[in-house]
Amino acid sequence: MAKGYIIIFEGKGPLFEERHPGAVVHETFDQVDAAWKRGDQVGRPLQIIEIDWDDTGAKKPWPP
């Protein structure tokens, strides 16, 4: 199993009432925390979530 972190965002404009996961899976908490603090994503960050998934089907192992 691979571990990573994503940010959940509150939508903007017509998507305001929706919640969206970030498109980037960050390898470490420090990386996701830095992305949160940059504040350059669309939408307001709400929470950092740790995720697990089966990465065995990938052509290149993650994290590298």
C-alpha positions in Angstrom: 0.0 0.0 0.0 1.2 3.5 -0.8 0.6 6.4 1.6 0.1 10.0 0.8 -1.7 13.2 1.7 -4.3 15.3 -0.1 -6.1 18.6 0.7 -9.9 18.9 0.7 -11.1 22.2 -0.7 -14.3 24.2 -0.5 -15.4 25.1 -4.0 -15.5 28.7 -5.3 -18.3 30.5 -7.2 -21.1 28.2 -8.4 -19.3 25.2 -6.8 -19.2 26.9 -3.3 -21.3 24.2 -1.7 -19.2 21.4 -3.0 -16.0 19.8 -1.5 -13.2 18.7 -3.8 -10.0 16.7 -3.2 -6.8 18.3 -4.4 -5.4 16.8 -7.6 -1.9 16.3 -6.2 -1.0 13.4 -3.8 1.8 14.6 -1.6 4.4 12.1 -0.4 5.0 13.6 3.1 3.1 15.7 5.5 5.7 18.4 5.2 5.0 18.6 1.4 1.2 18.9 1.9 1.6 21.4 4.7 3.8 23.6 2.4 1.2 23.4 -0.3 -1.5 24.4 2.2 0.6 27.4 3.3 1.3 28.5 -0.2 -2.4 29.1 -0.7 -2.1 29.1 -4.5 -4.8 26.5 -5.1 -8.3 27.2 -6.3 -10.8 27.1 -3.4 -10.3 27.4 0.4 -8.4 24.5 2.0 -10.5 22.7 4.7 -8.5 19.7 5.8 -5.5 17.5 5.1 -6.3 13.8 4.7 -3.9 10.9 4.8 -4.8 8.3 2.2 -3.7 4.7 1.4 -4.2 2.9 -1.9 -2.9 -0.1 -3.8 -0.2 1.2 -6.1 0.9 -2.2 -7.5 -0.8 -1.5 -10.9 1.4 1.6 -11.6 4.1 1.5 -14.2 6.5 3.4 -11.9 6.5 2.8 -8.1 5.4 5.7 -5.9 7.0 7.3 -4.1 10.1 7.2 -6.2 
